[in-house]
Amino acid sequence: MFLIFLIYRFGDKKFVYSTGESIHPDFWDKTTQRAKTNLKGNKTQLESNKATNLQLERYSVKLTEVLAGLKAVNEQPTIEYIRKEMDKEFLKD
């Protein structure tokens, strides 16, 4: 099993954020950077992979929203700002 991280590169910076999701390498598609959904005969794993992909999409959408918000006010992204905004969504108490 390995943890799945959201990685966003901008300029010479790299934002890395844990999704809290993990997956066995056999079920990870390196090309699409998502859990494999072309599994046959393993319904349990297929459902788990679909759920993982839905969660990964939530992270992707939130990052896109944060970046669009910055662009709208002509601000440059910083690792600290992106992390703070992602934490608001995903580290709720």
N, CA, C and O atoms as a CHARMM CRD file, in Angstrom:
* protein
*
  372
    1    1 MET  N      0.84400  -1.18100   0.00000 PROA 1      0.00000
    2    1 MET  CA     0.00000   0.00000   0.00000 PROA 1      0.00000
    3    1 MET  C      0.88700   1.24200   0.00000 PROA 1      0.00000
    4    1 MET  O      1.93300   1.27800   0.64900 PROA 1      0.00000
    5    2 PHE  N      0.45500   2.23900  -0.72900 PROA 2      0.00000
    6    2 PHE  CA     1.16000   3.50800  -0.65000 PROA 2      0.00000
    7    2 PHE  C      0.14700   4.63900  -0.55200 PROA 2      0.00000
    8    2 PHE  O     -0.97600   4.54100  -1.04700 PROA 2      0.00000
    9    3 LEU  N      0.57400   5.71400   0.09900 PROA 3      0.00000
   10    3 LEU  CA    -0.27600   6.89200   0.23600 PROA 3      0.00000
   11    3 LEU  C     -0.37200   7.63100  -1.08000 PROA 3      0.00000
   12    3 LEU  O      0.56900   7.62800  -1.87400 PROA 3      0.00000
   13    4 ILE  N     -1.49700   8.25800  -1.30700 PROA 4      0.00000
   14    4 ILE  CA    -1.70700   9.04000  -2.52200 PROA 4      0.00000
   15    4 ILE  C     -1.63000  10.52100  -2.16000 PROA 4      0.00000
   16    4 ILE  O     -2.35000  10.99900  -1.28300 PROA 4      0.00000
   17    5 PHE  N     -0.75800  11.22500  -2.84100 PROA 5      0.00000
   18    5 PHE  CA    -0.57000  12.64800  -2.60600 PROA 5      0.00000
   19    5 PHE  C     -1.03800  13.45800  -3.80000 PROA 5      0.00000
   20    5 PHE  O     -0.91700  13.03100  -4.94800 PROA 5      0.00000
   21    6 LEU  N     -1.57300  14.63400  -3.51100 PROA 6      0.00000
   22    6 LEU  CA    -1.87900  15.62200  -4.53800 PROA 6      0.00000
   23    6 LEU  C     -0.61400  16.45300  -4.70400 PROA 6      0.00000
   24    6 LEU  O     -0.09300  16.98400  -3.72300 PROA 6      0.00000
   25    7 ILE  N     -0.11500  16.57300  -5.92200 PROA 7      0.00000
   26    7 ILE  CA     1.09800  17.35100  -6.18000 PROA 7      0.00000
   27    7 ILE  C      0.78200  18.39200  -7.23900 PROA 7      0.00000
   28    7 ILE  O      0.24200  18.08200  -8.30000 PROA 7      0.00000
   29    8 TYR  N      1.13300  19.64400  -6.92500 PROA 8      0.00000
   30    8 TYR  CA     0.93100  20.75100  -7.85200 PROA 8      0.00000
   31    8 TYR  C      2.23200  21.52300  -7.95200 PROA 8      0.00000
   32    8 TYR  O      2.76000  22.00200  -6.94900 PROA 8      0.00000
   33    9 ARG  N      2.74800  21.64000  -9.17500 PROA 9      0.00000
   34    9 ARG  CA     3.98800  22.38000  -9.41200 PROA 9      0.00000
   35    9 ARG  C      3.66700  23.72500 -10.05000 PROA 9      0.00000
   36    9 ARG  O      2.88600  23.80500 -10.99800 PROA 9      0.00000
   37   10 PHE  N      4.27900  24.77800  -9.51800 PROA 10     0.00000
   38   10 PHE  CA     4.12200  26.11000 -10.09300 PROA 10     0.00000
   39   10 PHE  C      5.43600  26.84500  -9.91200 PROA 10     0.00000
   40   10 PHE  O      5.99500  26.91000  -8.81700 PROA 10     0.00000
   41   11 GLY  N      5.91700  27.40400 -11.03600 PROA 11     0.00000
   42   11 GLY  CA     7.24400  28.02300 -10.99600 PROA 11     0.00000
   43   11 GLY  C      8.26100  26.98400 -10.56800 PROA 11     0.00000
   44   11 GLY  O      8.30900  25.88300 -11.11600 PROA 11     0.00000
   45   12 ASP  N      9.07000  27.34000  -9.59000 PROA 12     0.00000
   46   12 ASP  CA    10.06100  26.38600  -9.07500 PROA 12     0.00000
   47   12 ASP  C      9.59000  25.76400  -7.76300 PROA 12     0.00000
   48   12 ASP  O     10.38400  25.16700  -7.03600 PROA 12     0.00000
   49   13 LYS  N      8.30400  25.90300  -7.46200 PROA 13     0.00000
   50   13 LYS  CA     7.74900  25.39300  -6.20700 PROA 13     0.00000
   51   13 LYS  C      6.92000  24.14100  -6.45800 PROA 13     0.00000
   52   13 LYS  O      6.42100  23.90200  -7.55700 PROA 13     0.00000
   53   14 LYS  N      6.79500  23.35300  -5.39500 PROA 14     0.00000
   54   14 LYS  CA     5.99500  22.13400  -5.48100 PROA 14     0.00000
   55   14 LYS  C      5.14800  22.01900  -4.21100 PROA 14     0.00000
   56   14 LYS  O      5.67400  21.96900  -3.09900 PROA 14     0.00000
   57   15 PHE  N      3.83300  21.97700  -4.39900 PROA 15     0.00000
   58   15 PHE  CA     2.89000  21.79600  -3.30400 PROA 15     0.00000
   59   15 PHE  C      2.55000  20.31200  -3.22200 PROA 15     0.00000
   60   15 PHE  O      2.13100  19.71200  -4.21100 PROA 15     0.00000
   61   16 VAL  N      2.72700  19.73000  -2.05700 PROA 16     0.00000
   62   16 VAL  CA     2.42800  18.31300  -1.84600 PROA 16     0.00000
   63   16 VAL  C      1.42600  18.21800  -0.70200 PROA 16     0.00000
   64   16 VAL  O      1.62900  18.79700   0.36500 PROA 16     0.00000
   65   17 TYR  N      0.34800  17.48500  -0.93300 PROA 17     0.00000
   66   17 TYR  CA    -0.72700  17.40000   0.05300 PROA 17     0.00000
   67   17 TYR  C     -1.23400  15.96200   0.14000 PROA 17     0.00000
   68   17 TYR  O     -1.59900  15.36600  -0.87300 PROA 17     0.00000
   69   18 SER  N     -1.25500  15.41600   1.33500 PROA 18     0.00000
   70   18 SER  CA    -1.74300  14.05100   1.51700 PROA 18     0.00000
   71   18 SER  C     -3.25700  14.01300   1.36300 PROA 18     0.00000
   72   18 SER  O     -3.97300  14.83300   1.93800 PROA 18     0.00000
   73   19 THR  N     -3.72800  13.06000   0.58700 PROA 19     0.00000
   74   19 THR  CA    -5.16600  12.87900   0.43500 PROA 19     0.00000
   75   19 THR  C     -5.71900  11.97100   1.53100 PROA 19     0.00000
   76   19 THR  O     -6.93400  11.87100   1.70500 PROA 19     0.00000
   77   20 GLY  N     -4.83900  11.32100   2.25800 PROA 20     0.00000
   78   20 GLY  CA    -5.29000  10.36600   3.26500 PROA 20     0.00000
   79   20 GLY  C     -5.70600   9.03600   2.66400 PROA 20     0.00000
   80   20 GLY  O     -6.04200   8.09700   3.38600 PROA 20     0.00000
   81   21 GLU  N     -5.68400   8.95700   1.34700 PROA 21     0.00000
   82   21 GLU  CA    -6.05800   7.72500   0.64700 PROA 21     0.00000
   83   21 GLU  C     -4.81100   6.87000   0.42700 PROA 21     0.00000
   84   21 GLU  O     -3.70600   7.38900   0.26600 PROA 21     0.00000
   85   22 SER  N     -5.00500   5.56800   0.42200 PROA 22     0.00000
   86   22 SER  CA    -3.89600   4.67000   0.10100 PROA 22     0.00000
   87   22 SER  C     -4.40800   3.56700  -0.81400 PROA 22     0.00000
   88   22 SER  O     -5.60000   3.26700  -0.85700 PROA 22     0.00000
   89   23 ILE  N     -3.47100   2.97700  -1.54100 PROA 23     0.00000
   90   23 ILE  CA    -3.84900   1.95600  -2.52400 PROA 23     0.00000
   91   23 ILE  C     -2.66500   1.02100  -2.76300 PROA 23     0.00000
   92   23 ILE  O     -1.50600   1.42100  -2.64700 PROA 23     0.00000
   93   24 HSD  N     -2.97000  -0.19900  -3.08900 PROA 24     0.00000
   94   24 HSD  CA    -1.91400  -1.14300  -3.46400 PROA 24     0.00000
   95   24 HSD  C     -1.44200  -0.77100  -4.86800 PROA 24     0.00000
   96   24 HSD  O     -2.26900  -0.46800  -5.72800 PROA 24     0.00000
   97   25 PRO  N     -0.14100  -0.78800  -5.11600 PROA 25     0.00000
   98   25 PRO  CA     0.38300  -0.39900  -6.44300 PROA 25     0.00000
   99   25 PRO  C     -0.23300  -1.16000  -7.61400 PROA 25     0.00000
  100   25 PRO  O     -0.31600  -0.62400  -8.71900 PROA 25     0.00000
  101   26 ASP  N     -0.66200  -2.39000  -7.39100 PROA 26     0.00000
  102   26 ASP  CA    -1.27100  -3.17500  -8.47500 PROA 26     0.00000
  103   26 ASP  C     -2.57500  -2.55900  -8.97400 PROA 26     0.00000
  104   26 ASP  O     -3.00100  -2.82100 -10.09900 PROA 26     0.00000
  105   27 PHE  N     -3.20800  -1.73800  -8.13200 PROA 27     0.00000
  106   27 PHE  CA    -4.49600  -1.16700  -8.49200 PROA 27     0.00000
  107   27 PHE  C     -4.39100   0.30500  -8.87900 PROA 27     0.00000
  108   27 PHE  O     -5.40600   0.99300  -8.98500 PROA 27     0.00000
  109   28 TRP  N     -3.17700   0.78600  -9.08800 PROA 28     0.00000
  110   28 TRP  CA    -2.94400   2.19400  -9.44100 PROA 28     0.00000
  111   28 TRP  C     -2.53600   2.30100 -10.90400 PROA 28     0.00000
  112   28 TRP  O     -1.65000   1.58100 -11.36400 PROA 28     0.00000
  113   29 ASP  N     -3.19000   3.20700 -11.63500 PROA 29     0.00000
  114   29 ASP  CA    -2.85700   3.45600 -13.03600 PROA 29     0.00000
  115   29 ASP  C     -1.93000   4.66200 -13.10300 PROA 29     0.00000
  116   29 ASP  O     -2.36000   5.79400 -12.88100 PROA 29     0.00000
  117   30 LYS  N     -0.66700   4.42100 -13.40700 PROA 30     0.00000
  118   30 LYS  CA     0.33000   5.49500 -13.43700 PROA 30     0.00000
  119   30 LYS  C      0.04000   6.52700 -14.52600 PROA 30     0.00000
  120   30 LYS  O      0.37400   7.70300 -14.37800 PROA 30     0.00000
  121   31 THR  N     -0.57200   6.09100 -15.60400 PROA 31     0.00000
  122   31 THR  CA    -0.86000   7.00000 -16.71100 PROA 31     0.00000
  123   31 THR  C     -1.93100   8.01700 -16.34000 PROA 31     0.00000
  124   31 THR  O     -1.76300   9.21400 -16.57100 PROA 31     0.00000
  125   32 THR  N     -3.02700   7.54300 -15.76800 PROA 32     0.00000
  126   32 THR  CA    -4.13600   8.43300 -15.43100 PROA 32     0.00000
  127   32 THR  C     -3.99900   9.04400 -14.04400 PROA 32     0.00000
  128   32 THR  O     -4.70800   9.98800 -13.69600 PROA 32     0.00000
  129   33 GLN  N     -3.08100   8.49500 -13.25600 PROA 33     0.00000
  130   33 GLN  CA    -2.90200   8.92000 -11.86600 PROA 33     0.00000
  131   33 GLN  C     -4.19400   8.75100 -11.07000 PROA 33     0.00000
  132   33 GLN  O     -4.57500   9.61600 -10.28200 PROA 33     0.00000
  133   34 ARG  N     -4.85200   7.62700 -11.29100 PROA 34     0.00000
  134   34 ARG  CA    -6.08600   7.28300 -10.59100 PROA 34     0.00000
  135   34 ARG  C     -6.09900   5.77500 -10.32700 PROA 34     0.00000
  136   34 ARG  O     -5.32000   5.01700 -10.90500 PROA 34     0.00000
  137   35 ALA  N     -6.99800   5.36900  -9.44900 PROA 35     0.00000
  138   35 ALA  CA    -7.18500   3.94500  -9.18500 PROA 35     0.00000
  139   35 ALA  C     -7.77800   3.28400 -10.43000 PROA 35     0.00000
  140   35 ALA  O     -8.61100   3.87300 -11.11900 PROA 35     0.00000
  141   36 LYS  N     -7.34900   2.08500 -10.70200 PROA 36     0.00000
  142   36 LYS  CA    -7.83900   1.36600 -11.88200 PROA 36     0.00000
  143   36 LYS  C     -9.31700   1.03000 -11.73000 PROA 36     0.00000
  144   36 LYS  O     -9.76300   0.60200 -10.66600 PROA 36     0.00000
  145   37 THR  N    -10.06200   1.22900 -12.79800 PROA 37     0.00000
  146   37 THR  CA   -11.48700   0.89500 -12.78600 PROA 37     0.00000
  147   37 THR  C    -11.83600  -0.11700 -13.87400 PROA 37     0.00000
  148   37 THR  O    -13.01100  -0.35000 -14.15900 PROA 37     0.00000
  149   38 ASN  N    -10.83400  -0.70500 -14.46600 PROA 38     0.00000
  150   38 ASN  CA   -11.06400  -1.71400 -15.50700 PROA 38     0.00000
  151   38 ASN  C    -10.82500  -3.11800 -14.94700 PROA 38     0.00000
  152   38 ASN  O    -10.32100  -3.99700 -15.64600 PROA 38     0.00000
  153   39 LEU  N    -11.19100  -3.31600 -13.68200 PROA 39     0.00000
  154   39 LEU  CA   -10.98600  -4.61200 -13.03300 PROA 39     0.00000
  155   39 LEU  C    -12.14500  -5.53700 -13.36600 PROA 39     0.00000
  156   39 LEU  O    -13.30100  -5.11800 -13.42200 PROA 39     0.00000
  157   40 LYS  N    -11.81400  -6.79200 -13.58200 PROA 40     0.00000
  158   40 LYS  CA   -12.84700  -7.78600 -13.85500 PROA 40     0.00000
  159   40 LYS  C    -12.77000  -8.85800 -12.75700 PROA 40     0.00000
  160   40 LYS  O    -11.68800  -9.31200 -12.38500 PROA 40     0.00000
  161   41 GLY  N    -13.92900  -9.24100 -12.26100 PROA 41     0.00000
  162   41 GLY  CA   -13.97400 -10.32500 -11.29200 PROA 41     0.00000
  163   41 GLY  C    -13.61500  -9.94200  -9.87300 PROA 41     0.00000
  164   41 GLY  O    -13.53600 -10.81300  -9.00700 PROA 41     0.00000
  165   42 ASN  N    -13.39600  -8.66200  -9.60900 PROA 42     0.00000
  166   42 ASN  CA   -13.05600  -8.22100  -8.25800 PROA 42     0.00000
  167   42 ASN  C    -13.93500  -7.02600  -7.90900 PROA 42     0.00000
  168   42 ASN  O    -13.46500  -5.89000  -7.84400 PROA 42     0.00000
  169   43 LYS  N    -15.20700  -7.29800  -7.68700 PROA 43     0.00000
  170   43 LYS  CA   -16.18800  -6.23500  -7.47300 PROA 43     0.00000
  171   43 LYS  C    -15.86200  -5.39300  -6.24400 PROA 43     0.00000
  172   43 LYS  O    -16.04400  -4.17600  -6.26800 PROA 43     0.00000
  173   44 THR  N    -15.38800  -6.01500  -5.17900 PROA 44     0.00000
  174   44 THR  CA   -15.06500  -5.27900  -3.95300 PROA 44     0.00000
  175   44 THR  C    -13.96600  -4.26700  -4.21100 PROA 44     0.00000
  176   44 THR  O    -14.06900  -3.11500  -3.79100 PROA 44     0.00000
  177   45 GLN  N    -12.91900  -4.68700  -4.89700 PROA 45     0.00000
  178   45 GLN  CA   -11.80500  -3.77900  -5.19000 PROA 45     0.00000
  179   45 GLN  C    -12.24800  -2.69000  -6.16100 PROA 45     0.00000
  180   45 GLN  O    -11.84600  -1.53500  -6.03000 PROA 45     0.00000
  181   46 LEU  N    -13.06700  -3.05500  -7.12400 PROA 46     0.00000
  182   46 LEU  CA   -13.57400  -2.07900  -8.09000 PROA 46     0.00000
  183   46 LEU  C    -14.35800  -0.97500  -7.37000 PROA 46     0.00000
  184   46 LEU  O    -14.16400   0.20700  -7.65500 PROA 46     0.00000
  185   47 GLU  N    -15.23000  -1.34900  -6.45300 PROA 47     0.00000
  186   47 GLU  CA   -16.01200  -0.35600  -5.70500 PROA 47     0.00000
  187   47 GLU  C    -15.09900   0.51400  -4.84600 PROA 47     0.00000
  188   47 GLU  O    -15.30800   1.72200  -4.73800 PROA 47     0.00000
  189   48 SER  N    -14.10400  -0.09300  -4.24400 PROA 48     0.00000
  190   48 SER  CA   -13.13600   0.66000  -3.44100 PROA 48     0.00000
  191   48 SER  C    -12.36700   1.64800  -4.31100 PROA 48     0.00000
  192   48 SER  O    -12.14500   2.79100  -3.91000 PROA 48     0.00000
  193   49 ASN  N    -11.96300   1.21400  -5.49300 PROA 49     0.00000
  194   49 ASN  CA   -11.22500   2.09600  -6.40900 PROA 49     0.00000
  195   49 ASN  C    -12.08600   3.25100  -6.89400 PROA 49     0.00000
  196   49 ASN  O    -11.60500   4.37700  -7.02500 PROA 49     0.00000
  197   50 LYS  N    -13.36400   2.97300  -7.16100 PROA 50     0.00000
  198   50 LYS  CA   -14.26600   4.04700  -7.58000 PROA 50     0.00000
  199   50 LYS  C    -14.41800   5.07900  -6.47000 PROA 50     0.00000
  200   50 LYS  O    -14.43800   6.28100  -6.73600 PROA 50     0.00000
  201   51 ALA  N    -14.52600   4.61800  -5.23400 PROA 51     0.00000
  202   51 ALA  CA   -14.64300   5.53500  -4.09100 PROA 51     0.00000
  203   51 ALA  C    -13.36100   6.35500  -3.93200 PROA 51     0.00000
  204   51 ALA  O    -13.41600   7.54900  -3.63900 PROA 51     0.00000
  205   52 THR  N    -12.22700   5.71800  -4.12400 PROA 52     0.00000
  206   52 THR  CA   -10.94700   6.42900  -4.05300 PROA 52     0.00000
  207   52 THR  C    -10.89200   7.51100  -5.11100 PROA 52     0.00000
  208   52 THR  O    -10.48700   8.63800  -4.82500 PROA 52     0.00000
  209   53 ASN  N    -11.29100   7.18700  -6.32400 PROA 53     0.00000
  210   53 ASN  CA   -11.26500   8.17200  -7.41300 PROA 53     0.00000
  211   53 ASN  C    -12.21400   9.34100  -7.15000 PROA 53     0.00000
  212   53 ASN  O    -11.89900  10.48200  -7.48900 PROA 53     0.00000
  213   54 LEU  N    -13.35700   9.06700  -6.55700 PROA 54     0.00000
  214   54 LEU  CA   -14.28300  10.15600  -6.20600 PROA 54     0.00000
  215   54 LEU  C    -13.63000  11.10100  -5.19100 PROA 54     0.00000
  216   54 LEU  O    -13.74300  12.32200  -5.30100 PROA 54     0.00000
  217   55 GLN  N    -12.95600  10.52300  -4.21700 PROA 55     0.00000
  218   55 GLN  CA   -12.28000  11.34800  -3.21600 PROA 55     0.00000
  219   55 GLN  C    -11.14200  12.15000  -3.85400 PROA 55     0.00000
  220   55 GLN  O    -10.96900  13.32900  -3.54300 PROA 55     0.00000
  221   56 LEU  N    -10.37900  11.53400  -4.72700 PROA 56     0.00000
  222   56 LEU  CA    -9.28100  12.24700  -5.40600 PROA 56     0.00000
  223   56 LEU  C     -9.82900  13.39600  -6.23600 PROA 56     0.00000
  224   56 LEU  O     -9.20400  14.45300  -6.33000 PROA 56     0.00000
  225   57 GLU  N    -10.98600  13.19300  -6.83400 PROA 57     0.00000
  226   57 GLU  CA   -11.60600  14.25900  -7.62900 PROA 57     0.00000
  227   57 GLU  C    -11.98200  15.44600  -6.73800 PROA 57     0.00000
  228   57 GLU  O    -11.87000  16.59500  -7.16500 PROA 57     0.00000
  229   58 ARG  N    -12.42100  15.18500  -5.52600 PROA 58     0.00000
  230   58 ARG  CA   -12.73900  16.27400  -4.58500 PROA 58     0.00000
  231   58 ARG  C    -11.49700  17.13800  -4.32600 PROA 58     0.00000
  232   58 ARG  O    -11.58300  18.36600  -4.28700 PROA 58     0.00000
  233   59 TYR  N    -10.36000  16.49200  -4.15300 PROA 59     0.00000
  234   59 TYR  CA    -9.11200  17.23600  -3.92300 PROA 59     0.00000
  235   59 TYR  C     -8.73800  18.05800  -5.14300 PROA 59     0.00000
  236   59 TYR  O     -8.32300  19.21100  -5.02100 PROA 59     0.00000
  237   60 SER  N     -8.88500  17.46700  -6.31100 PROA 60     0.00000
  238   60 SER  CA    -8.55400  18.15600  -7.55000 PROA 60     0.00000
  239   60 SER  C     -9.45000  19.37100  -7.76600 PROA 60     0.00000
  240   60 SER  O     -8.97800  20.44400  -8.14300 PROA 60     0.00000
  241   61 VAL  N    -10.74500  19.19300  -7.52500 PROA 61     0.00000
  242   61 VAL  CA   -11.70000  20.28900  -7.70600 PROA 61     0.00000
  243   61 VAL  C    -11.38900  21.41900  -6.73000 PROA 61     0.00000
  244   61 VAL  O    -11.41200  22.58800  -7.11600 PROA 61     0.00000
  245   62 LYS  N    -11.10000  21.09100  -5.47900 PROA 62     0.00000
  246   62 LYS  CA   -10.80100  22.13600  -4.49200 PROA 62     0.00000
  247   62 LYS  C     -9.54600  22.90600  -4.88200 PROA 62     0.00000
  248   62 LYS  O     -9.52000  24.13200  -4.77600 PROA 62     0.00000
  249   63 LEU  N     -8.51400  22.21200  -5.32900 PROA 63     0.00000
  250   63 LEU  CA    -7.29100  22.89700  -5.75400 PROA 63     0.00000
  251   63 LEU  C     -7.59800  23.84000  -6.91800 PROA 63     0.00000
  252   63 LEU  O     -7.11500  24.97200  -6.94300 PROA 63     0.00000
  253   64 THR  N     -8.39100  23.38300  -7.87200 PROA 64     0.00000
  254   64 THR  CA    -8.76900  24.22500  -9.01100 PROA 64     0.00000
  255   64 THR  C     -9.52300  25.46600  -8.54200 PROA 64     0.00000
  256   64 THR  O     -9.28900  26.56200  -9.05000 PROA 64     0.00000
  257   65 GLU  N    -10.41500  25.30000  -7.59000 PROA 65     0.00000
  258   65 GLU  CA   -11.16400  26.44100  -7.03600 PROA 65     0.00000
  259   65 GLU  C    -10.23700  27.45000  -6.36500 PROA 65     0.00000
  260   65 GLU  O    -10.37400  28.65700  -6.56500 PROA 65     0.00000
  261   66 VAL  N     -9.30000  26.95300  -5.57500 PROA 66     0.00000
  262   66 VAL  CA    -8.34400  27.83200  -4.87600 PROA 66     0.00000
  263   66 VAL  C     -7.53200  28.62600  -5.89300 PROA 66     0.00000
  264   66 VAL  O     -7.37500  29.84000  -5.75900 PROA 66     0.00000
  265   67 LEU  N     -7.02100  27.94300  -6.90300 PROA 67     0.00000
  266   67 LEU  CA    -6.20000  28.61500  -7.91200 PROA 67     0.00000
  267   67 LEU  C     -7.02000  29.61300  -8.72800 PROA 67     0.00000
  268   67 LEU  O     -6.52200  30.69000  -9.05600 PROA 67     0.00000
  269   68 ALA  N     -8.25700  29.28000  -9.05800 PROA 68     0.00000
  270   68 ALA  CA    -9.12300  30.19800  -9.79900 PROA 68     0.00000
  271   68 ALA  C     -9.41500  31.44200  -8.96800 PROA 68     0.00000
  272   68 ALA  O     -9.45400  32.55200  -9.49900 PROA 68     0.00000
  273   69 GLY  N     -9.61800  31.26100  -7.68200 PROA 69     0.00000
  274   69 GLY  CA    -9.85300  32.39800  -6.79900 PROA 69     0.00000
  275   69 GLY  C     -8.67300  33.34600  -6.75700 PROA 69     0.00000
  276   69 GLY  O     -8.84200  34.56600  -6.76900 PROA 69     0.00000
  277   70 LEU  N     -7.48000  32.78200  -6.70900 PROA 70     0.00000
  278   70 LEU  CA    -6.26900  33.60700  -6.72100 PROA 70     0.00000
  279   70 LEU  C     -6.12300  34.35000  -8.04400 PROA 70     0.00000
  280   70 LEU  O     -5.77500  35.53100  -8.07200 PROA 70     0.00000
  281   71 LYS  N     -6.39100  33.65000  -9.12500 PROA 71     0.00000
  282   71 LYS  CA    -6.27200  34.26800 -10.44600 PROA 71     0.00000
  283   71 LYS  C     -7.27300  35.41300 -10.60800 PROA 71     0.00000
  284   71 LYS  O     -6.96300  36.43300 -11.22300 PROA 71     0.00000
  285   72 ALA  N     -8.46400  35.23800 -10.05600 PROA 72     0.00000
  286   72 ALA  CA    -9.51200  36.26000 -10.17100 PROA 72     0.00000
  287   72 ALA  C     -9.10900  37.57600  -9.51900 PROA 72     0.00000
  288   72 ALA  O     -9.54600  38.64400  -9.94800 PROA 72     0.00000
  289   73 VAL  N     -8.28000  37.50100  -8.48600 PROA 73     0.00000
  290   73 VAL  CA    -7.84100  38.72700  -7.80300 PROA 73     0.00000
  291   73 VAL  C     -6.38300  39.05300  -8.13800 PROA 73     0.00000
  292   73 VAL  O     -5.74500  39.88300  -7.49100 PROA 73     0.00000
  293   74 ASN  N     -5.88100  38.37500  -9.16400 PROA 74     0.00000
  294   74 ASN  CA    -4.52800  38.62000  -9.67000 PROA 74     0.00000
  295   74 ASN  C     -3.44200  38.41200  -8.60800 PROA 74     0.00000
  296   74 ASN  O     -2.48500  39.18100  -8.52200 PROA 74     0.00000
  297   75 GLU  N     -3.61100  37.35800  -7.80300 PROA 75     0.00000
  298   75 GLU  CA    -2.62600  37.00300  -6.77800 PROA 75     0.00000
  299   75 GLU  C     -1.88200  35.75100  -7.20700 PROA 75     0.00000
  300   75 GLU  O     -2.44400  34.87000  -7.85700 PROA 75     0.00000
  301   76 GLN  N     -0.62000  35.68400  -6.83900 PROA 76     0.00000
  302   76 GLN  CA     0.18200  34.49600  -7.11900 PROA 76     0.00000
  303   76 GLN  C     -0.01400  33.46800  -6.00900 PROA 76     0.00000
  304   76 GLN  O     -0.11100  33.83600  -4.83800 PROA 76     0.00000
  305   77 PRO  N     -0.07300  32.19600  -6.35800 PROA 77     0.00000
  306   77 PRO  CA    -0.23900  31.17600  -5.32500 PROA 77     0.00000
  307   77 PRO  C      1.02100  31.02800  -4.47800 PROA 77     0.00000
  308   77 PRO  O      2.13800  31.20700  -4.96400 PROA 77     0.00000
  309   78 THR  N      0.82400  30.70100  -3.22200 PROA 78     0.00000
  310   78 THR  CA     1.93400  30.31800  -2.34400 PROA 78     0.00000
  311   78 THR  C      1.58100  28.96900  -1.74100 PROA 78     0.00000
  312   78 THR  O      0.40500  28.63100  -1.60300 PROA 78     0.00000
  313   79 ILE  N      2.57000  28.22200  -1.39100 PROA 79     0.00000
  314   79 ILE  CA     2.35000  26.91700  -0.78000 PROA 79     0.00000
  315   79 ILE  C      1.53500  27.08000   0.49700 PROA 79     0.00000
  316   79 ILE  O      0.62200  26.29800   0.76000 PROA 79     0.00000
  317   80 GLU  N      1.86700  28.09400   1.28600 PROA 80     0.00000
  318   80 GLU  CA     1.17600  28.31200   2.55900 PROA 80     0.00000
  319   80 GLU  C     -0.30900  28.60400   2.34900 PROA 80     0.00000
  320   80 GLU  O     -1.15900  28.06100   3.05400 PROA 80     0.00000
  321   81 TYR  N     -0.61300  29.46000   1.38200 PROA 81     0.00000
  322   81 TYR  CA    -2.00900  29.81700   1.13200 PROA 81     0.00000
  323   81 TYR  C     -2.79700  28.60700   0.62600 PROA 81     0.00000
  324   81 TYR  O     -3.90100  28.33900   1.10000 PROA 81     0.00000
  325   82 ILE  N     -2.23700  27.89100  -0.31800 PROA 82     0.00000
  326   82 ILE  CA    -2.92800  26.71500  -0.86100 PROA 82     0.00000
  327   82 ILE  C     -3.18300  25.71100   0.26300 PROA 82     0.00000
  328   82 ILE  O     -4.28400  25.17200   0.37000 PROA 82     0.00000
  329   83 ARG  N     -2.18200  25.45600   1.09600 PROA 83     0.00000
  330   83 ARG  CA    -2.33300  24.49700   2.19700 PROA 83     0.00000
  331   83 ARG  C     -3.45000  24.95200   3.15400 PROA 83     0.00000
  332   83 ARG  O     -4.27500  24.14100   3.57600 PROA 83     0.00000
  333   84 LYS  N     -3.47100  26.23400   3.48800 PROA 84     0.00000
  334   84 LYS  CA    -4.48000  26.75300   4.40500 PROA 84     0.00000
  335   84 LYS  C     -5.88800  26.52500   3.83400 PROA 84     0.00000
  336   84 LYS  O     -6.79300  26.09900   4.55100 PROA 84     0.00000
  337   85 GLU  N     -6.06100  26.81100   2.54300 PROA 85     0.00000
  338   85 GLU  CA    -7.36900  26.63700   1.91800 PROA 85     0.00000
  339   85 GLU  C     -7.76300  25.16100   1.80100 PROA 85     0.00000
  340   85 GLU  O     -8.92800  24.81100   1.98800 PROA 85     0.00000
  341   86 MET  N     -6.81000  24.31600   1.49900 PROA 86     0.00000
  342   86 MET  CA    -7.09800  22.88200   1.41500 PROA 86     0.00000
  343   86 MET  C     -7.45400  22.35100   2.80300 PROA 86     0.00000
  344   86 MET  O     -8.37900  21.55200   2.94400 PROA 86     0.00000
  345   87 ASP  N     -6.73300  22.78800   3.81400 PROA 87     0.00000
  346   87 ASP  CA    -7.01500  22.33900   5.18900 PROA 87     0.00000
  347   87 ASP  C     -8.41200  22.74700   5.63200 PROA 87     0.00000
  348   87 ASP  O     -9.07400  22.00000   6.35200 PROA 87     0.00000
  349   88 LYS  N     -8.86900  23.92500   5.21100 PROA 88     0.00000
  350   88 LYS  CA   -10.23000  24.35400   5.57400 PROA 88     0.00000
  351   88 LYS  C    -11.27000  23.34200   5.08900 PROA 88     0.00000
  352   88 LYS  O    -12.26700  23.08400   5.76300 PROA 88     0.00000
  353   89 GLU  N    -11.01900  22.78400   3.92100 PROA 89     0.00000
  354   89 GLU  CA   -11.97000  21.83400   3.32600 PROA 89     0.00000
  355   89 GLU  C    -11.80200  20.42500   3.86900 PROA 89     0.00000
  356   89 GLU  O    -12.78800  19.73400   4.12500 PROA 89     0.00000
  357   90 PHE  N    -10.56000  19.99600   4.04600 PROA 90     0.00000
  358   90 PHE  CA   -10.31700  18.57200   4.29800 PROA 90     0.00000
  359   90 PHE  C     -9.89100  18.24700   5.72300 PROA 90     0.00000
  360   90 PHE  O     -9.83800  17.07200   6.08500 PROA 90     0.00000
  361   91 LEU  N     -9.59000  19.23500   6.53100 PROA 91     0.00000
  362   91 LEU  CA    -9.22700  18.96700   7.92400 PROA 91     0.00000
  363   91 LEU  C    -10.24100  19.58100   8.86900 PROA 91     0.00000
  364   91 LEU  O     -9.88200  20.18900   9.87700 PROA 91     0.00000
  365   92 LYS  N    -11.49000  19.41900   8.53600 PROA 92     0.00000
  366   92 LYS  CA   -12.55900  19.96800   9.37400 PROA 92     0.00000
  367   92 LYS  C    -12.59800  19.22800  10.71200 PROA 92     0.00000
  368   92 LYS  O    -12.41100  18.01300  10.78300 PROA 92     0.00000
  369   93 ASP  N    -12.84500  19.99800  11.76000 PROA 93     0.00000
  370   93 ASP  CA   -12.91000  19.39300  13.11400 PROA 93     0.00000
  371   93 ASP  C    -14.23100  18.69800  13.34600 PROA 93     0.00000
  372   93 ASP  O    -14.45500  18.14000  14.42100 PROA 93     0.00000
